[in-house]
Amino acid sequence: MTDTSPQPDSPCLFVCSMDEQSGFCFGCARTIDEIAAWALLSRAQRDSVYTQIPIRIPDLNLPLAEQQKLQKAHSLRATRRNITPCDPS
């Protein structure tokens, strides 16, 4: 049976630049493979990626203030989609 529930929007923040050290996008904290496959992922797979974003942000080579802005932006997006993100601490 196909999952016909609404798919969560992409976590893309239109930064679209990869951190070479972590392998995550500076805006959405997804890998290039996750970004490329996003349209093909099931709701559960997308939700799984969303839950990982908060624990990936500290791995980005960004100043703490920028990390905090990303955490807040992604926390709001996850809340709107009824997704409980992993605790980054």
C-alpha positions as CSV (number, residue, x, y, z in Angstrom):
1,M,0.0,0.0,0.0
2,T,1.3,3.5,-0.9
3,D,1.7,6.1,1.8
4,T,-0.6,8.9,0.7
5,S,-0.2,11.1,3.7
6,P,1.2,14.6,3.1
7,Q,4.9,14.6,2.6
8,P,6.9,17.1,4.8
9,D,8.5,19.9,2.8
10,S,12.2,19.8,2.2
11,P,14.3,21.1,5.1
12,C,16.2,23.2,2.4
13,L,17.0,26.7,3.5
14,F,18.4,27.7,0.1
15,V,22.0,27.9,1.4
16,C,23.0,24.9,-0.8
17,S,26.7,24.7,0.0
18,M,28.3,21.6,1.3
19,D,30.7,21.4,4.3
20,E,33.6,19.3,3.1
21,Q,34.6,18.1,6.6
22,S,31.2,16.8,7.7
23,G,29.6,16.1,4.3
24,F,26.5,18.0,5.3
25,C,24.9,21.0,3.6
26,F,25.4,24.2,5.6
27,G,21.7,25.0,5.4
28,C,19.8,21.8,5.7
29,A,22.4,19.5,7.3
30,R,21.6,16.7,4.8
31,T,24.1,14.7,2.8
32,I,24.3,15.1,-1.0
33,D,22.7,11.6,-1.3
34,E,19.8,12.6,0.9
35,I,19.3,15.8,-1.1
36,A,19.4,14.0,-4.4
37,A,16.9,11.3,-3.2
38,W,14.5,13.5,-1.3
39,A,11.7,13.4,-3.8
40,L,11.8,9.6,-3.8
41,L,11.9,9.1,0.0
42,S,8.9,7.8,1.9
43,R,7.4,9.9,4.7
44,A,9.1,7.7,7.3
45,Q,12.5,8.2,5.6
46,R,12.0,11.9,5.4
47,D,11.0,12.1,9.0
48,S,14.1,10.1,9.9
49,V,16.3,12.7,8.2
50,Y,14.4,15.5,9.9
51,T,15.1,14.0,13.3
52,Q,18.9,13.8,12.6
53,I,19.3,17.5,11.6
54,P,19.7,18.9,15.1
55,I,22.5,16.4,15.9
56,R,24.3,17.2,12.6
57,I,24.4,21.0,13.0
58,P,27.2,21.0,15.6
59,D,29.3,19.0,13.0
60,L,29.1,21.9,10.6
61,N,32.1,24.2,10.4
62,L,30.0,27.3,11.5
63,P,30.3,29.8,14.3
64,L,28.1,29.0,17.3
65,A,25.7,31.8,16.6
66,E,25.0,30.5,13.1
67,Q,24.5,27.0,14.5
68,Q,22.0,28.3,17.0
69,K,20.1,30.1,14.2
70,L,19.9,26.8,12.2
71,Q,18.8,24.9,15.3
72,K,15.9,27.3,15.8
73,A,14.9,27.3,12.1
74,H,14.9,23.5,11.9
75,S,13.2,23.1,15.3
76,L,10.3,25.3,14.0
77,R,10.0,23.3,10.8
78,A,10.0,20.0,12.7
79,T,7.3,21.3,15.1
80,R,5.1,22.3,12.3
81,R,5.3,18.8,10.9
82,N,4.8,17.1,14.2
83,I,8.3,15.6,14.1
84,T,10.3,15.2,17.3
85,P,13.9,16.0,16.5
86,C,16.8,14.3,18.3
87,D,18.4,16.3,21.1
88,P,21.7,17.7,19.9
89,S,23.2,17.7,23.4
